[in-house]
């Protein structure tokens, strides 16, 4: 059976399934103010007795960024986006952590409510390694969320490709852990083949570590920045790399699997403004959701239970929630 002991706000001593639900009208606008008797949740087409959480519980957010050798363009775009994660997505009383992953997973910033720490952590990210251990990163994020106080929403925002590269963690184990925590996964994804062509030309000064770069405004007597142009970083590239990417299309699309199962959302971006807009859209959705919960009736372990939510007597409204859950021991 699905176990969830971390949601202290739901006053129950039994395991719960939490279903974040977004309601929109025919024009895609969010609909607020619905009452519990307006929404009906079905588990495998069986109507469930649900609770609706009215309180705006603080958010624990883990931002996980892919930093492999084909991610340089994305890392550049994230430099000034830290304020969006802490102020818009985590918001009031929320805390944000930053991790990166390539051949290994690294924690750059533990949970903090200070946006300056988040901004600094993102600006210090650098390319390293050639793999993308996404499942390992998700597992690390979940381990961090497990240690957080109860009564807080748990959200993971992945900024990465869609498919894993040689993680040690197993998909089934990570999926079980994310369900036990009732964590929501959002995924901002991109094409590593196209991203390098969206970055402005760089100079030798740009390639220096942040602490060594010359700040003209802060140091009028310092030597001028090194404006020598450097060749564009087009990532691994090459015919063999392209063929390898085609072969990887046979692997599971983790972005779709985790977001649909947990009630999150996948969005793609190419340019920096699209990345920032995607963060804002995720933030708006998270803070406009209805949190429904119910007690699962058990069933055969490993069996998938499909979930859907209907808006009673309002055919003009659309409800989006997690696709379902797997019954656990």
Secondary structure as UniProt FT lines:
FT   TURN            8..9
FT   STRAND          17..24
FT   TURN            26..27
FT   HELIX           36..38
FT   STRAND          39..43
FT   TURN            44..45
FT   STRAND          46..48
FT   STRAND          51..53
FT   STRAND          59..66
FT   TURN            69..70
FT   HELIX           72..78
FT   TURN            79..80
FT   HELIX           82..83
FT   HELIX           84..90
FT   TURN            92..93
FT   STRAND          95..101
FT   STRAND          105..112
FT   HELIX           115..123
FT   HELIX           134..146
FT   STRAND          153..159
FT   HELIX           171..181
FT   STRAND          184..189
FT   HELIX           192..195
FT   HELIX           196..198
FT   TURN            204..207
FT   HELIX           210..212
FT   TURN            216..218
FT   TURN            220..221
FT   HELIX           239..248
FT   TURN            249..250
FT   HELIX           254..262
FT   STRAND          266..268
FT   HELIX           272..286
FT   TURN            287..288
FT   STRAND          290..294
FT   TURN            301..302
FT   STRAND          304..311
FT   TURN            312..313
FT   TURN            315..316
FT   STRAND          318..320
FT   STRAND          324..326
//
